[in-house]
Amino acid sequence: MKKINLLIAILLLMFLSNTCSVIDPEVEEFSDFDAEIGKEMSSYQIPSLSACVIKNDEMVWAKYYGNSAVSNSLPDSGSIYSVASVSKTILLTAVMQLFEQGLIDLDTDINDYLPILIRNPHYTDEKITIRILLTHTSGLAWPVDDYEVPGFYDYYPLDSAPTLSEWIPQYVLPGGSNYVNAVWKSTVPGERELYSNIGTGILGYLVEVITGTDFNSYCIQNIFTPLEMSSTSYAYADLEMDKVVKKYWKNYQLIEPYRQLFFPAQSLKTTMEDYSHLMIAYLNGGIYKGTRVLQEKTINTILQIHNPASGRCLIWKKTVGGWYEHQGGEPGVAAQVEFNPDKKIGLIIFSNKRTGQVYLGNKIHSMIRRIANNYF
């Protein structure tokens, strides 16, 4: 028993050995905060966790937790996390930049822009618009899992997944080589919210068609570079691999780096610091350090609620207390990002194991939100 208690104490020290923080002296700190985070990480086998709070135009609180018993590389400010569906917030930003430039209209049929004809086969006379895709109301399935749409969630090593123009016709169009009826649900486009990785993948394809460049290159030029997100990309090839945080299954089983078909909606890699620059822009009318990536009126358009029942806006969801949030989850990833534009506060939580503890209503999230509330 003494040996077990000693081992637990050693592991807890490992969790705390690489934490750091930037804290306003007026903020109430919790004497047991680090210990409680360590307990949650140990209980749920979370190898690493990074969290921060943003106020106005800067990061005002940040901590990095890692278990050196799992990996010799503990997280720090340069650690690059995969963020799963939080990627959709970058996709949204890209789409709305094209909207601002007059290159697309949110309520025009997407087939006016695409070289293929996409229709819900249950409602062939009903158009599908960009706004419909941004609100997950096209009738496309998630898909829920690989059984519903076989092959859709296949893992491709590093950056080797097929291009958007290759897989979308095969999965979305009746008669395609990977098409199954479950891709489309019998719901009128624009009426029922069904979260869709296929639908948001189509938005990435639309960006490529409109701009004549691949999606990642567009984001580097028009989002990552202006926002000084120098350690951010959809492609592993652009990153320093020794800084990329490894992903883990349960029991600390390592997952090799991969990409999935719908990469604009799922495969972003970024540091917490880099992503904070995007959040600062959203908190400040589209501006980061004097550089504008979106107009303020565009931000307002993004944050208009389209589904009061779910709080769905354009990609983002509005929750209690005036917060807008998005989650990310896949094997080896759990990410939670949210911001309160009225209070000019945001928070970020990145982890390298899929766990609900970082999401709304769970303990780790609640603890970080309590820190954020101190800056109101």
C-alpha positions, 0 to 999 in steps of 0.5 A, a space after each residue: 500500500 505504501 508503494 502504491 501511495 508513493 507511486 500516486 504521489 510521484 505521478 501527481 508531481 509529474 502532472 504538475 512539473 510542467 505547469 506554468 501560468 500568467 495570472 492577474 494578481 487580482 484573480 482568485 486562485 484555487 489552492 487545490 486547482 493543480 491537484 484537482 486537474 491532476 486527479 482528473 487527468 489521472 482518473 481519465 488517463 489524459 496524457 496532456 492538457 493545455 488551457 488558457 483564458 483570453 481577455 480583450 486582446 491577450 492571453 491572461 492565464 495559461 497552464 500546461 499539464 503533462 504526464 512524463 510517465 507517458 511521454 518524455 515530451 511535456 506540453 508547453 507554449 509551443 506544443 501543437 495539438 490536433 483539434 478535430 472539429 474545432 477546425 470548423 471555426 477556421 473553415 467558417 472564417 475562410 468561407 466568410 472571407 469569400 462572402 465579404 469579397 462578394 465571391 459567394 452569397 450565403 443563400 445561393 444554391 451551392 451548385 451555382 459554384 460547384 462543377 458537380 450537382 449536389 441535391 438531397 435525393 429526397 428533395 431534388 427540387 430544394 436548393 442547398 445553400 452555403 448558409 444551410 451547410 453552415 447550420 448543418 441543415 442540408 439533410 446530410 448525415 454526420 455520418 454517425 460512424 463507419 457502419 452508417 457510411 463505410 469508409 468515411 472515417 478511414 485513417 490515412 497516414 499523415 497527409 495522404 488522404 484523397 483530395 476533396 474533389 476526389 472523394 466528395 462525388 463518390 460519397 455524395 452523389 447517387 451512383 458514386 463508388 462509395 455512395 450509400 442511402 444513409 448519406 442523406 436523410 429525408 429532411 427538407 434542406 434548411 429545416 432540421 439540424 443534423 451535424 454533418 462532417 460531409 456537409 462541412 467537407 463540401 464547404 472546404 471543396 467550395 473554397 478550393 473551387 472559388 479560389 483555385 487553390 487548395 484549402 490549406 494553402 488558402 488558409 495559410 495565406 489569408 488566415 494563419 499568416 495574417 493572424 501570426 499563427 506560424 505553428 498552424 496548418 492542416 498539413 503535417 508537412 508544414 509543421 515541426 513534427 517534434 512539437 506535434 503532441 502525440 495522440 492516445 487511445 485509452 490505456 495510453 495506447 499511441 495513435 499514429 498521425 493521420 488525416 481523414 477525408 473531410 480534413 477542412 472540418 477536422 484536421 487542423 493542428 495548432 498551438 493554444 497560443 496560435 488559436 488564441 489569435 483567432 479568438 482575439 480577432 473574434 472578440 475584437 470585431 475581426 481584428 488581431 494586432 491591427 490586422 483585419 481578417 473579418 469585418 465586424 458586421 460579418 462577425 455579427 452575421 456569424 453569431 446570429 442564432 438560426 436554431 433557438 433550440 440548439 443555439 446553432 449560429 453559423 458553425 458556432 453554438 450559443 450557450 447559457 450566459 452569452 458564450 459561443 462554443 465549439 467542441 472537437 473530438 476524435 481518437 486522440 483529441 478533445 478540444 473545447 473553445 468558447 468566447 463571450 463577446 460581451 465580456 471580451 473573454 475566451 477560453 481554450 482547452 486542448 487535450 490529446 485523448 478523447 475525453 468528455 471532461 474538457 467539454 461543457 458541464 464536466 469538471 475540467 471545463 467547469 474549473 477553467 470556466 471558473 477561472 475565466 469568470 474571474 475576469 468578468 
